[in-house]
Amino acid sequence: MPSQPLGAECMSKRVRRSEVVLRQAADCVSRGSTFQTVSEQFNIPISTIR
């Protein structure tokens, strides 16, 4: 029997994002987009963008 509830292991996995995608997200924030907008646009957590 698994020690974690079903689906819990997915929450703890880290996703590697390319340097290019992170740079594009950072550039959008630099140009005035909100963290929330960029997070949704690139599917990146806000904490990663900051």
ZIQUI-V380109 format. One record per pair of residues at least 24 apart in sequence whose ideal C-beta (glycine too) atoms are under 7 Angstrom apart, sorted by sequence separation. I is the first residue (numbers start at 1). J is the second residue. D is the distance in whole Angstrom. If there is no record, write none. Layout:
BEGIN
((I/J/D) (I/J/D))
END
This chain:
BEGIN
((25/49/6) (17/44/6))
END
